[in-house]
Amino acid sequence: MDQSVAIQETLAEGEYCIIAVQGALCEGESRQSRLLGLVCYRPEHGGQEHALFLYTHRRMAVTGDDVSLDQIVPISRDFALEEVSLDGEVYFLGSDVTVQLDTAELSLVFQLPFGSHTRTFLQEVARACPGARSRSPSRPRRAAGTQPGAPGPGALELAEAGGSSFDESRPDGKGLLVDQSSWGQDKPENLLPRQNKSKSDIIDMVRSSTITVSDKAHILSMQKFGLRDTIVKSHLMQKEEDYTYIQNFRFFVGTYNVNGQSPKECLQPWLSHGIQAPDVYCVGFQELDLSKEAFFFHDTPKEEEWFKAVSEGLHPDAKYAKVKLIRLVGIMLLLYVKQEHAAYISEVEAEMVGTGIMGRMGNKGGVAIRFQFHNTSICVVNSHLAAHTEEYERRNQDYKDICSRMQFRQVDPSLPPLTISKHDVILWLGDLNYRIEELDVEKVKKLIEEKAFQTLYANDQLRAQVAAKTVFEGFNEGELTFQPTYKYDTGSDDWDTSDKCRAPAWCDRVLWKGKNITQLSYQSHMALKTSDHKPVSSVFDIGVRVVNEELYRKTLEEIVRSLDKMENDSIPSVSLSKREFCFQNVKYMQLQIESFTIRNGQVPCQFEFINKPDEESYCKQWLSANPSRGFLLPDSAIEIELELFVNKTTATKLNSGEDKIEDILVLHLDRGKDYFLSVSGNYLPSCFGLPIHTLCYMKEPILDLPLESIRELTLMQLQTEDDGSQLERPMDIPKELLMMVDYLYRNAIQQEDLFQQPGLRLEFEHIRDCLDTGMIDTLSASNHSIAEALLLFLESLPEPVICYSVYHDCLECSGNLTASKQVIATLPACHRNVFIYLMAFLQELLKNSAKNHLDGNILASIFGSLLLRNPAGHQKLEVAEKKKAQEFIHQFLCNSP
């Protein structure tokens, strides 16, 4: 995930983050997550220079508030970046990239995720180096401090003089391509490919150096395609069955909610006892760390603890290589393969989706790893869905959010991202949190004693939701022949004896989707007692498509011969099922979709939506086309979805009338003509996205006001004090804010996990409509949905509650309550009133902390980033300053404002 947007918010004027990548800083056995940003800036003496900005960060680095600057490394003449191998590190195709950064002052080692994004990042660093060149040593270089003689993947260095290259001869994707056209005609002698390659390396190099590749993974790993190559690729995919055969491989899939515990027992009873050595291990954890630090920030020592425990628990009859580790707060997924299969793993990408409060917090959500194994695409998903028996609709929404938002970038940037569903095999594991309903606790326990699992399963929420086709449509699950895996007293096999006395449930599940999949076992493992959950495992035989080289070459020759007969200079032409699109009554944060079909004629063609003159994007911010580019074979068709979604970024101008739901899209055919699509519609103004002072002057619901009145009030300048205008006296605070806070005060003052558990999307839409129409009497929603709506309302304010103009003053007087109150006193009256009102409400919440389990630090963290926002274009806070911002809010929570 490119997190350069978050870094950009931290930079000063004239500084630009070109690209960012998330990696791990390696110090001995320690691994600390870092965000690396390549930043371009202009020094005082002129010109253009670059530096690597290193950040500590929260896992969901969405905004500048989620990162803290740790170090700046200028890219100067003594800067070197070289690919190395760590001591004991097993290199294989698809493994993470280990690089060593050296300057005159420091030496750092990072592990970066294997994939196209890391390749692009390292390419950009290479281009930024002043006159750097690559060297090709006689043997692979090892990281500083490691033992000589161990195998390594090769060396990449940005040295003091000459050109730059990331050894384009590498067949596996870890050697990163750099455009050499700017180096002139003379290629440096030291850019010759290495000679000491194994047989498999040589085979892979041959495959990747020409279009005659042997499998779909290598086809898709080619960086760019001409039209002819694209046609070849498409025909090869269509004829895949002609040159491949099915071979079974054994997969182990395991899930374990560890309840924030460190490993206390050997994991072999779960991972390897009584089974044949698997070819592939997919191991997922939930609730790896339950601390507040893990919730708000990324680093936790438990990642390394559980990684080590898993590695030690793998089957002793085989050697395994780690392909990937990805973690979102407490949700972690590990992928291992037998070392002999490593050469056939490619296209490894990992992504994450947080479904917690405001769609950002990672206490709930999912992580996924996708990869090619031989010629079969596989996606493994580990998810932790919303808790509590009654929240099955929230679980359904979490599942749908993960499916819609989980997107994997492809090596070829012209191809649209891959979604979970676009894979041959999908393995979904995790704490799905679906419960047993309609039965009381004692009845459930009695049925478990009788081993009447089918009777219990009839009341299983997941079974009911799958049957209703609300989730996991098309997925399969094995028969549940083991007792529920939740909830036990930690350290025992006894059911929950706490005051809450949770009913037993099959929270921990494994499902699958795809062809040629046979489940061999599905069981829990009662021997492990570390957690209040029991781990679950499932073993599969999965049929994977393997290439027959002879048949492949024969198929390729037939395709090439048929292409030779085509008239490649023909002009492509398509027909569109629709060219005018009208989106009616568009609402804030409510997705609308219109679709149309592109049907191709007799000539293969590539299509793309292109920018209009003097515009930075092919469409306005509230609109997107999916897919925005693609390829069509003769007589084929594709459906395009136009998605319209108004959020905090675009709502204010739509409210004011400065922008309208109007746009023209240009669909361009390569070597063909352009087609013009008209988009129109109307936006229903909303209180979300309006300034505070505008809302205070709106005494009637916004949808009862004329559009011109809304426009005038939205564009009205904010005044510090009464300027003597003829407008009626405004309300002290916006009525919409009053409605939400009053509702929470009356109904949710003791609500557990308030502002930490997300609400339901449909309920948010209902809340928004009630606020915009003034029909508050019809408001019916959960406390969590109201709380999230309040946070979204504050986030949507174009000018935060504490105005940008006093932002730095707040930081300077943090810890000094008297001075802080003086700063608040300088705010415009409407902003000052809102701040005081919110602080009073939050103080009431803290008075009930014994029931709602909130504390000042949690509330200061959540509300601090909403009420006290960094002004656009100003440099982001470092760690000490971020603490000041949080302390500024915290002092008001502990004292009267």
N, C-alpha and C positions, 0 to 999 in steps of 0.2 A: 504494500500500500504506500503510495507516494504521499508523504506527510509534509511536503514543502510548503503547503498553505499555512500550516501551523507555525512553521519557522518564519515565514514571510511576515507574519504579524509581529514578530519580535525584532524585526530589523529597522534600522534608521532609514531616513529618506536617502535615496540613492543607492541603497543596498538591495540586491535581488537574489533570492534563492533559486538557483537553476534546477536543482533536483535534490531529493533527500532519500536516504535509505536507513532502515532500522537494522541494527546489528548488535553484537555482543562484544564488549571490551574484555579481553582475556588477560587475567593476571594470575598466573599459576593455575590453581584449580578453580579459581573464582571466575564467574561469568556475570558481568553487569551490563544491563541493556543500555544502549546509547543510540541516539538519533544523530546521524551524520548528514550535515547539509553543506552542499557546495554553494558558496556565496560569492557573487561578483560585486565589486564595489570600486569606486573611483577615489583614489587618494588625493591629498591636497596638491601634490605636484603634477596631477593630471594623469591621463592614461587610464588603464583598466587593470585591476588585479583581482586575485581570487584567494579564498581561504576556506578551510574546512572548519565549520562551526560544529562543535560536539555538545550535545544536549543530554541531560537526564530528562526523563519524560514519563508521563502516564502512558499506558498502553494505547488508549484511544486518543492519540494526539490529533484532535480535530481543530482546536484553536490554539492561539498563543498561550492561553492560560494553562495548557497541558504540558508545556515544556519549560525547562530552566537551563540557561546557558552554563555549560561546565568549562569549556575550553575553546580557544580559537587557535588554529594552526595555519599560519600563512603558507601559501603555496609559492615558495621562492626557489632559488637555485639549489639550495641544499635539501629540498624536499624529495623524498623517494617513497614510492608505494610499490610493494613487491608481494606477489603471491607466494605463500610459504606453506609448510605443513607443520602442524604441532606434533610434539612428541607423543607417539602412540596413536596418532590420528590415522584412520584407515581411509584412504582416498578411493572414491568410486564415482562413477558417472551419476551426477545428480546431487552430490554432497555439497554442503555449504562451502563457501569460498573463504579461505583464511588469508588475510593480507596483513603485512607489517608496514606500519607507517614510521618512517625515520626522518628526523631533522637533526640539526646540530645540537638541539637542546633535549630532545626526547625520542623515545622509541615505544610505539604502542602496537599491540596485535589485536585485530578485530576478526570476528567471524561474521560474514555477511550471507544472507540467504541465497541459495542457488536460484537462478531464474533470470528472466529477461530484464527485470528492473535493476538488479545489481549490475548486470552487464552494461546497461545504459548509464548507470551512475559512474562506473569505472571509465567508460568511454569519455564522459564529460570531464572527469578529473584529468584524464590524459590530455585532452584538448586544452585544459586550463594551465598545464605545466609550461613554464617558460623554457622553450628549447629543450625539452626532455627527450631522452631516447631510451629504447629498450635494449637490454642486454640478454644474451642467451648463454648461460653458463654451461660448463661441461657436465654438471650434475645439478639436480634440483636443489634449491636453497631451502634450508630449514629455519624455523623461527628462532630468534635469539634465545639461547639458553637450553635448546633441545639437543638431543644426542645425534651425532653424525651417523650416516649410514642407513638410516631409516628411509623408506620410500617417500617421495613427495611428488606433487602434481606438476612441478615446473615452476619457473620463476618469471615474475613480471615486475619490472622496475621502471620507475620514472627517475632517471639519473640526471647528471648535471648538464649534459650537452647533447645535441642531436635531436632526432625525431622521437616519436612515441608510438609504441605498439603494444597490444596485449596478446601477442603470439597467436595470430589468426590460424595457425596450423592445428590448434587444439580441436579434436573432433567432438568434444563432449559438451560444448557450450560454456565451459569455464574460461577458455581462452576467448577474449573479448575483441570483437572486430573494431578497428579504427580506420576511418577513411584516410588512406595514404596519399590521396591525390595532391594534397598540399605540400608533400615532401619533395616534390620535383621528380625527375626521371631516374635519379640514381638511388637504388635501393641499398641501404646499408648492409654490409656483409653479415653483420651479426643478427640479421632477421631471418637467416636460414632456419627451416624447421628442424626440430630435434631429431636425432637419428635413433636414439635408444628407446624404441617403442616396442611394446609387446605385440603379439599377433592380433589380439582383439583391438588394440589401439589402432593398428594399421588398417584393419577392416573398417573400423568406425571412421577413420580419416578418409578412406576411399568413398564410403557412403555419403559423407557430408560434403565432399568436394565436388559433387556432380549431381545432376537431377536424378541419376540412377540410384536413388536411395532405396533401402530395403524395408523400410517400415514407415507407417504413418507418423510416428513421433519425429523421425528425422525430416520427413517432408515438411511438417509444420514448424520445425526449428529453423528452417531457412529464413533469413532475415527479410528479404523482399522478393516479390515475384513480379516478373513481367507477365503480360497477358498470356503468353504461350505456356509459361511455367504454371500459372494458375489453372489453366485448362488441364494440363497434365495432372496436377495434384487432385483436381476434382474428379477426373476420370479414374484415377487410381483408387480413390476412396469408394467410388461407385462399384468398382470391380474387385474390391478387397477379398471377397470370398473366393475369387479365382486363383489367388496366389498365397492364401494363408490356410493354416489348419489349426484346430483347437487342441490345446494341451492344458491339462489340469495342474493347478498350483494350489498349495494349501495355505490358507489365510487364517491367522488367529486374530480375533477382534475382541477386545476386552474393555470394560468400563468400570470405574470405581470412584464413588464419591467418598473422599477421605475426611470430610468434616473438619478441615483445617489442621489435621494431625500430621506430624512427621512420621516417616516409616519406622515401625517398631518391630517388624517381623519379616522374615524372608517371604518373597513374593512367588517363589517357585510353585507352591500349591495352586496358585491361580494361573500362572503364566506357562508352566511347562510340565506339570505332573500328569503322568498317564496319557500323554499324547505324543504323536509323531512330531519330530522337529518341523515347525511351520516354515514355509518359504518366505512369508511376509507376516510381520507383527504390526497391528494397529492398536495402540494402547491409549485409552483416554481417561482423564481424571477430571473431577469437578470438586469445587470447594477446596482447592489446594491450600489456600491461605484465607482465613476469615477475618484477618486483622483490618483495621481501618486504613492502615498504611497501604496494604495491598489493594484495597478498594479504590482509593484515590490516586495511588501511585503504582508504578509497575513493579519495581524490584522486590523479590522475595527469595530468601535462601531456600525455600522449600522446593523451588523448581529443580535446583541441582540435587537436592536430597532424593526426590522421587525419581529423577532421571537415573541417578546412580543405582537406586534400588531396582528399577526395571531392568537396567542393563545387566545387573548381577543375577536377575531371575529368569533371563531368557534360557531357552533350551540348551543344555550342555552338549548336545550331540552335533551342534552346528556353530559356525562363526557368523556373526551378524554385523552389518554396518548400519549406522544410523543414517537415515535419509533426511529426516526433518524433525524439528521440534517447534511447535508454535503454542503460545499461551496468551490468553486474554484473562487477566486477573487470576481467577482460580480455575479456569477451564484450560486444560493442557492436553495436547495430542502429540503422540510420538509414533514415528513410522520407522521400522527397521526392515531390512531384507537380508537374506543369506548373501554372503559376499559373492558367490558365484553368479548371482542374478543381477548384481549391481550394474553391469555393463548394459543391461537391457531396461534400466530405469532412466527416463528422460522427462523433460518438460515438467519439472517439479515446481509447483507454485503453492503458496499457502496464504490464506486470508482469514479474516475474522469479522464478526458482526456483533456489536453490543446491542442488546435489546432492553437494557435497564432504563432507568428514568431518563426521559427526553431522548431516548434512542441512542444514548452515548455511553452510559455507565456500563462497565463490563462485568458486573456481578451476575448478570444473566446474559445469555447469547450463545454464540457458537463459533468454533474454529474449524477450519477444514484444510486438508491437503489434497491436491490433485496431482496426478502423474500419469505418464504413459508406461505401461509394462508390456514390452514387446509391441504389439500393435493394438492393444486394448487400453482405452482411457478409463481411469479409476478415480473416484472422488470419495474420500473418507471424511465424514462430518462428526464432530463431537459437540453436543449441545447440552446446556443446562437451562431448562425452561422454568417459567414462573412457578412458585410454590403455592401451597395451600389447596385443600380439596375443592373449594368453590371456584377456584381461578382457572378452570379448564379452558374458558374462552381466551384468557390471556395467554395460556400455553399455545393454543391454536394460532394466535396472532404472532407469538414469538417464532413459531415454526415458519409461518408465511413470510415474516420479515427476514429470517435467515435465508430462505429460498430466493427471495427477490433481491436482497442486497448483497449476497455473497457472489462476487464476480472476480474471476481470475483473468489477469491480463495474458495475452498471447505474445509469443516471440515476435511475430509479424505485427507491427503496430497498425497495419491497415485492416486487421481482422478485429471484429467486435469481441469484447470479453466473453469468456465462457461462464455459464451459470452451472449450478449443481446438476440440473437436469440434463445438461449436454454432455453426459458421460455414459460410456457403455455399462459401467458397474458403479453403483452407489452403495456405500456401507455407512449406515447412520447409527451411531451409538450415543449413550449418555444417560444422564439423569433427566429423563423427560418429565418426571414429576406427576404423571397421571396417577390418580388414586382409585381406590375401590369405593363406590358410593352405594347408597340405598341400604347399607348394612351397618349395624352398630359395631363397636370395637369388639365386644365379647363374641358376637356372632361370627365375625371374621376370624378370630383366634380359634374358635371351635371348628370351623370348616378347615382351617389349616391343620389342626390336630388330626382331623379325619382324612387329610390329604385330598379333600374335595376341591381340587384346584379348578376343575371346569365350572363348578358352581360359582366359585369366586370370580373366575374370568368372565363370566356372564355379566358381572357388575363392574368390570374394569372400564375406566373412562377412556383409555386409549382405544380399546376394542370398539366402543360405541362411536367415538369420533372418526375412526377409520371407516367404520360401516356407513356413517353419514357422509363420507367423502369430504370432510372438512380439513383433514390433515392426512399426510402420508399416502396420498392416492397412488396406487400402483405398487406400493411397497409390500413386502412379505415379512412375516415374523414367525419364528418357530413356535411349537406348542410349549406352553409354560408348564413344565413338569416339576418345578422347584418352588419352594415356598417364597413368599414375598421377601424382598431384599431390604426393606425399610419398615419400621424403625426399631433398632435394637439399643439396649444400653451398651455404651462403649465398653469394650473389653469382655463382652459376654455374648451368649446366644439368647439372652432374655429380651422379650419385647419391652418397649419403652415403658418405664415406670415413673417418668417425670410427671409433674402436675398436668401437663398437656395430654399425656397418654395418647400419642398419635396412633391412629389405626394402621395396622400393617398394610403395605402396598407394594406393587411391582413398579417402583419408580425407575429402576435401572434396566434399560432395554437395548436390544440390538435388532435393527431392521435392515433389509436389503432390497435392492431393485436392480434388475438386469437379467440377461440370459446366461445360460450355462452355469448356474450357481446351485450347488447342493450343500445344504447345511448338514454337517456331521454331528454336531453337538450344540446344546444350548443349556447352560447350567449356571448356578450360583456356587460360591465357594465359602462354605460356612467356617472353614478352618481359620480364616482371617478375621480378627476381632478388633483391629485398630480403630474402626469407625463405627458410626451408628447405621451405616449401610454395609451390605455384603457385596463384594465384587461379582461381576457377571462376565462370562466368556461365551463366545460362540466360535466354532471352528467350521470353516467352509472349504470345499473344493470348488475353485472358480476356473472355468474354462477361458483361457487367454488365447488370443489369436497370435500365432507365430508364423513368420514368413518362410515360405519355401523359395529359396533364392532363384532356382531355375524357372519356376513358374512366374515369379515376379518379373524377371527380365523378359520373358516371353510376352507377358501382359503389357509391359512398358513399350516394347517394340511395336506391338499392335496399335497402341494409342498414338505413338509418334508417327507411324505410317498414315493413320487416319487424319492426323492433323496436317500432314504434308499436303493432303489433297484439298484442304480447306482454303478458301479465299480469305486470307487474313486481312486483306485490305478492304473488306466489305465494311460498310458503315452500320454499326449496331442500332437497333430501334426497339423501343419498348412501348407498351400501352399501360396506362394508369387507370385503375378502377375509379379513382376519385381525385379531383384536384382542388376542391374547395372544402374547407373544414370550418365548422362553426361550433365553438365551445360556449354553451349557454350557462349563465348563472354560476360562473366559476367562484369557488369559495376558498378561503384561506386554508392551506394544508389539506386540501381534499383533491386527490388525484382524479383527473379526467383523461380518458384515452379515446382517440379516434384512429381508425386503422384504414389502410388501403393496400391494394395489391399491385405490385409491379410484375407484369407478364412480359417475358422476353420473346423476341422473334427468332430468326434463324442464325444469328451471329452471337457467339459468346461475348459477354460484355461485363465490364466493371462499372459500378455506379457509386456515387458519393454525393452527399449534400455539401455544397461548397459555400464559402463566405461571399457575401455581396461586397462590392467595392467599399473600402474604408470601414469595414466592420470586422471585429475581432473573432466573431463566431458565426456559424451558419444560421443561427437562430437566436432569439432573445433568451434571457436567462431563465424565464419561467417555462420554456418549451424545450423538448428534446425529441429526437427521432431514434427509434430503436428497431433494427440496426441503422446506423447513419452511413454505412458503406457496405459493399459486398460484391459478390460475383454471381453471375447467372449463366448457366449453360443454355444452349438453344432449347426453345419451347418450355423453359422452366419458369417458375414464378416464386415470389417471396412476399410475405406480408410485412408491412412496415407499420409500426405503432407510433403515433405522435402523442407524447405524454405531456400534459400541462399540469404544473404543480407550482403554486405560489407559496413562498416561504418568507421568512423574516427579511431576506435580502431584497425581494422584489415587491413586497406588499405595500410599502410606504408610497412609492410612486404610482402604483395602481390606485391606491386610496385617494391620492391627491389629483389624479387625472393627468399627471405628467407622463404616464405611460398608459397604454391601452392594450387590450388583447387583440393586437393586430400585427401580422408579420407576413413576409413573403419568403418561402423557402425555394432554393435553387437546387434541383436534382440534376447532377451532371453525369453524362455517360462518357467514359474514356473513348476517345476517337468518335464521339457522337455528339448529339445536340443536348441542350439544356431544357429542362421542364420546370415550369414555375407553379408552385402550390400556394394557394391563398389561405391564410389562417385568420379568423376573426372570432369575436365573441364578446361577452360582457362580464365584468368582474363585480361581484357583490361586495361593497365596502365592508370592512370589519374593524372592530376595535383593536384587533391584533395588527401591529405594525404602525399604529398611530402614535404621535408624540403625547407625552403626559399632559402638556398644557392644552393641546387640542381636545383631548378627552374631557378635561375639566370644564371646557366651554360647551361640550355637547350634553345638554341636560335631557335630551330625548335620545332614544335608541338610534344608533347610527343608520339603520335601515329605514327609519321614519323620516330622515332628513333628505332634502334635495341634494343632488350630486354637487351642485354649485356651492352650496353651503359647506359641504364636507371639504371641497377643494380649497375654499377660502380659509377655513379653520386649520387645515393641515399645513398650508403654506405660510400661515401666520408666524411671525418671528417670536421666539421665546423671550420674554422680558423678565428681568430680575425682580423688579417691583412694578406696581401699578403704574402704567405710563399715561394714565388719564384718557384712555380710549373710550369710545362710546359703547363698547360691548358690555353686555350684562356681566355682573360679578360672577366669576367662575365658581364651580364647586371646589371644596377644599381638596378632595381626592377624586379620581375617576370612579364613577358609580360601578363600573365593571369590576374594578379591583375590590371595592367594598363588598360586592356580592360574593365573590369567591372567598375572600378572607372571612367574612361573616359566616358563610356556610361551613368552612373548616372549623371555625371557633365553636360553632354550635354542635357539630357532628363528629369532629375528628381530633379533638384536643388530646385524646388518649390513644389515638390510633397508632398501633405498632408499625414501624418502618415507614412512617410518613415522610414524603419527599425522597424516599430511597427505592420504593417499589413503583414501577410504571403503571399507568392506567390503561384503559382500552381505547383504541382509536375511534370506534364508533361513539363511545361516550364523550370523547373530546369534541367530536363534530356536533354532538347534541349540546354540549356546554357552550361552544362557540355560537351556535345558533340562538341559544337562550340569551346570551350576553348581547348579541347584535340586534335581537328583536325586543329585548327588555322583558321577555316572558320568563322571569326568574321563578315564578310560581310553578312552572312546569319542569323545573330543573330536577332531574333524577339521575344520579350517577354515583359511582363509588367514591369514597374519600380519596383514594389514590388517583383517580382520574381528575378530580377537582384540583388536587395538589399539583399534578403535572401540568394542568392547564394554567395554573398560576405561574409556574416557572416558565412556561412557554410564552405567556403574556409578558413577563418581565424581560425575557430574552428578545422579544420582538420589538421592544421600544427602540426607535432609532437613536434617541439620546437617553443613556441610562439614567437610573434614579439619581445617582451621584454624577453630576454633569462632568463631561470630559475636561472642562476647563479647570476643575479643582482636583483632578486625579492625582497629580504629583504632590499637591499640598496635603492630601490625605495620607500619602505614604510618609511624608516628612514628619507628620505629627502623630503617627501611629504609636500607641503606647502612652500618649499624653491625652487623657480624656477631655480635659478642659480645652486644649487647642483643637482637638477633633470636633468638639461641639461648636467651636467658633467657625470652623470650616463649614459644617453643616448649616450653620445660621446664615451663611452667605448664599446658599442655594436659592433659586427662585421659589416662591411660596409653594407652588404645587409640588415641586420635587421634594422640598423640605417636609411637607406634610406627609407625602407618601413614605418617605424614609422613616419618619417617626412612627407612623401607623404600622409599618411592617415590623419594626423593631419591637414595638409593644406586643404584637401578635406572637412573634418568635419567643419573646420572654415568657408569655403564657404557656407556650408549648414546653419550654424548659421547666416550668413549675410542675409539669406532669411527666417528667422524664422517667419516673419509676414505672409508669405504664407504657409510654410510647418509646422508651429506650433511646431517645435523642439526647445529644449533648451539644455543648456550645461549639466544639470543634467541627462536628459534622455540619451543623447549620451554617457556621462561618464559611466553610469550604463551599457548600452548595450555593449560598446566596452571595458570597463574596464575589464570585466571578460574574454574577448577573447584575449586581448593584454597582460594583466598582470595576468598570471595564477600561482596558488600556486604550487611549486615543489612537485612532488609525494613523499610521505613519511614524509613531513614536517607538523608541526601542523598548523591547520587552523586558519585564522584570527578571532579574536573576533570583537565585534561591532565597537569599536574605530579604530581598525586596518583596518577593511573593509572600513571604511570611508576614511582612509588615501589612500587606493588603488584607490578609486574613485576620491579622490581629486588630486592624482598624474596625472591622465588623464585629469581631469577638468582644471587644471592650464595650460596645453598645448593648450586646446581649446580656452582659453581666452587670450593667448599670443603666439607669434611666437615661434615655436620650434627651 
